[in-house]
Amino acid sequence: MAEKKFLDKMYALTDATTADQIASIYDEWAHSYDSEIVDELGYAMPDRVADMLPSLLESRDARILDIGCGTGVSGKKIAAQGYRQIEGCDISRQMLARAENLNIYKRLFHADLNHPPVDAADASYDAVTVVGAFAYGHLRATALDEILRIVSDGGLIILTTNDHYYKEGSLDARIASLDEQNKVILLAREHGAHMPGKDVGGWVYALGKN
């Protein structure tokens, strides 16, 4: 089945995987990503993040960046909550092409947050969402530094990770370090479904930038 071909590749990635390698996998996957991940495997994180947003981000005119937006699965859920100023970025140009067809993003751009800076000014977003991009071979925990650069003071960061990467420990440790340095405040940390069709759980974090 297609989901085994591509999803198993994702779970087999390591920190040695290059940006070009992961972009190539996602470029190939773009045409079937939605049907495999959402329809067949019940990807839960986009809903979990979108459901959390309204309690933490009241203004529907807030400027939001959807990092690792892919084909727009998460962006659609955010837009369904009434938010109107959504931008997106991703490492895969083919995924971005799919997202553009949705007409929900004000801007889409190519980005690799492991090699900053990205094409965004300091403090240019009221909120950033990172749905699924913190994982083996994807974003490293150090990408939080670049995310903080582009979020306004008092802004919101909502990010997710699956249980596999959570157990590695670097993301949780980096968040704890930033909290101790008074750079962020931990607003929420919730465990729940990630990929029910693969029986994988995951975490959603909400951080406020100090």
Buried (B, 14 or more C-beta within 10 A) or exposed (E): EEBEEBBEBBBEBEEEBEEEEBBEBBBBBBEBBBEBBBEBBBBBBBBBBBEBBEEBBEEEEBBBBBBBBBBBBBBBBBBEBEBBBBBBBBBBEBBBEBBBEBEBBEEBBBBBBBEBEBEBEEBBBBBBBBBBBBBBBBBBBEBBEBBBBBBBEEBBBBBBBBBBBBEBEBBBEBBEEBBEEEBBEEBEEEEEBBBEBBEBBBBBBBBBBE
